[in-house]
Every structure is written in C-alpha cells, then in structure tokens.
C-alpha cells in the first residue's frame, strides 16, 4: 500500500504518477510492465519510487484493489440518486457497462488481474476484487430489503451470488455475443466500445433487472416446492 510520503506529494505529481502507472499496466502484461518506464513517464527518479511503494506488486495491488474500484464506485454511485430501488439498480447496471466505455484503461487494468494465465501473485488479486464487489452488491440488496422492494425471506448470501452472476459474467456474455467479439477486443478498441452506446446499455440493463426483479421482488408469493 502507498506510504505516507506518497499521499504527501503535491496533488499534480501524485496524480501524474497514478495516471502513468495505470497506463503502463493497462498496456502491458504485469510481467512486462516496467517500474523504470513508469518512473520515466511520471518524470520522477526511479529511486524515488521506493519512497512511495515497496515494489511493483505493491503498486499494482493498490491500483487494482483500491484505486480502480474507487473510481468505479464514484462513477456508478451517482446513478441511483433520486430513484426508487429498482430504478436505481437498473441505472447502476447501465453505469457499470458505461464504465468500460468511458474508462477503458481502468477496465483493462482490472480485467488483466482476472486473467487465469497471469503470474501467480497477480492472479491471487482476482478473488479479492471479486469479493469486494460481492460485498458492495450485498449491501445494495440489503437496502432493497429495508425499503420493502426485495422479499425479506430470501437467503441474502445466495441471492447476492446469483445476482452477481447475472450482472457480471452473464451480462458480459450477452454484450460480447451482441457485438460478436471477445472481451480483449472490446477493451482494446474505441470503435467497438462505441457500439456499446447508451441505448444498447439501457436496453440490456433493463432486461437484466427485469429478470432479477422477478426473482427477488417482495410480494411475489411463495412457490410450491
């Protein structure tokens, strides 16, 4: 994690270092990314880097588990304001897809950590990223129960995992199928990301939330077993 010295840097210098580190890690596999290149791009002596982070993995871990999720939370969080629970949830799903379009470097950075062929120390970060996302989704569903939008009879742990599968891998598969491409192609191409425009995102988010709402909404009655 960053040292106190890093956070005490002037904002412009700190932001430049973070920006160039994200660029380096999003453009190259972890094993090929270079601290020397990050230092050169950031216009700082390489020796100074070790005043801020202990090594390359320390920087990468912070970027994928703290910095990228922070940006994503801020980007998505505003979407639910002023809406009822399901309207807000749908808006958040749409914004999750929009994040890929508007912040491709951060999306590539996170996707790289999930690569099963990645180096062992990097691959281990994927579970931490996923579990953090599950925790945030669970908190959101708890709000739905508190508001009366979601049935309190649900097993919240099971429901959270199922909803995560729908708005995560499930929705990703639908997007890629519609575009007729693989994820790495979308992450690498501005033209392909533009095809995931607002109208398409809203339609897909609406369909996903209709499916989820049908299973979670309060007042649906119990099914016979």
N, C-alpha and C positions, 0 to 999 in steps of 0.2 A: 504494500500500500504506500501511497505517497508520504514523504516526510513532511514535517512542519515547514522545512525550508522551501519545499515546492509550493505550498499554499501561501507562503510569504512573498513569493515572486510578484513583481508587477503584473497586473491582470493581462496586459497585452502580451508579455513574454510567456506567461503561463499558458494562455490560450493558443499561442502560436505553437508551442511545444506539443500540446494535446492534438491540435489540428494536424500537424505534420506526422505525429505518431499514428493517428487514425489512418491517414493517407497511406503511410508505409505498410501498415499491417493489412489494409484492405486491398492493396495492390499486389502483395506477395504472400506466399505461404509463410507461416510462422518461422519455419526453419531458415527461410531465405531472407526474412526481414532483418535489417541491419541497424544496430544502435548508432553506428557511425553515420549512416545515411540520415537517420532521424535527427541526430545532432547537427549535421550539416544543413539539412532542410530547415531546422529550427534556429540556425545561426547561434549555436552555443557550443563551447568546447566540449568534446566528448567526456572529458574528466569531470565536468560539472554535472553531467547526468547522474552520476552516482551519489550526488548530494540530494537527489530527488527520489530516485528509485534504486532498489538494491541490484537489480539486473533486468534483462529483457523480459523475462517471465513475469516479474513483479509489475512492470508497466503494462504488459498485455493483460494480465489478470485483472488489474484495476479498470482498464478500458472496457473489457467485456462484461465484468460483473457489477461495475459501479457507474462508469461514465456513460456508456451506451444506453443502459436501462434508464438512467436519469433523464437523458434526452427523450427517450421514447415515452416515459411516463408524462413528462411535461407536454409532449406533442399530442398525446392521446387524452390526457386528463381533462382538458378544457371541453371536449366534445359532449360530455354528459350534462353540462351546466344548463339548468332551466328546463330539463326534460323529465318525463316520468321514467321509471326504472327501465322499462323495455325500450323506450325511445332512446334513452341514454346509452343502453347497452349496444343497441344497433349502431349508434353513432361511433362508439368506441371501436367496434369491429371494423367499421369503414376506415377509421383513422389508422388502425393497425395496418391495413393494406396501403394506405396513403403514405405511411412512414417509409415503406420500401421504395416508393416512387420519389419522395422528396428528400430522403436521407440515405441514398444508396451506399455511401461509404460505411455508415454505421450498420446498415443491414448486411453488407458483405463481411464486416468485421465479426458480427455475431454468428453468421452462417459458417464462417471458417472455423469457429470454435466447436461447431457441431459436426464437423467432418469426421466420420469414423476412421479415416485413414491418417488423421493428424497425429502428431507426436503425442506420446502418452501423457506428458504433463499438461498439454493443451487440451487433449480430449477430455480429461477429467473435469475441466471447467464447464462442460456442457450440462452436466447434471445440476450444478449449482445455478446456472442460468435458468434451466427449466423449473427447478424447484422454487426459485424466486418468483417466476411467472405464475406458478400454481398458487403460491401464497397470495399474490395480489388478486387473482381471479376468485379465490375462496372468499376473500374479504368483500369483493364486489357482490358475490352471491349472498353473503350474509346480510348485506344491505337490502337485497331483494326480499329476503325473508322478513327482515324487520319492517319493510314497507308494506308487506302483505302481497307483494307481486309473485312471490315464489312460495310454494307449499312448504310449511314447516315440517311435514312428515318425511321429507327427503333425507337420505343419508348424504350429508353435505360433502363428505370426503369423496364418495363415489361420484356424486353429481359434478363436482369440480373437475375430476379427471375426465369424465365423459365430455363435458362442455369444452375443456381444453383441447380434446381430440378433434372436436368439430371446428372450432375457430382457429386451431393451429394447423396440424398436418392435413386435416380434412379439407379445410378451405384452401390451403395452399395447393393441394392436388387439383381442386376444381379450377383454380386460377390458371395453373400450368396447363391443364387439359384444354381450357378455352383458348389459351394463347398458342397451344401446340408447341411448347418449348420446355426446356429443363430450367430448374431454378438458377443454375450458374449462368445461363444465358440471359435471364431477366436481370440478374444482378450486374451483369457486365454491359448491358445495352440500354442507353437512354431511349432509343426508339421503341423497344419492347415495353419498357416501363410506362411510356406514354400511352400505350394501348390499355393499360390498367387505369383508365381515366375515371373521373368522379361518377359518371352514370353507371359504369360497369361495377365499380366498387359498391355503390349504394344498392344496386340490384342483388349482388352476391351477399352483402351484409344482411339485407332484408330476408333473403331466403334462409340464411344460416340461423338468424334469430327466430324466424317462424318455426323452424324445426326444434330449436332449443326451448322456445316458449311452450310448444305443445307438450313437452315432457316435464317442464318444471313449474309451469304456472299454477298458482293456487286456484281452487275452485273447480278443478277438473274431475274430481271424484276419484274413488279408488277403483282400480281394475281388479277383476276377479283373478285368482291365482290358479 
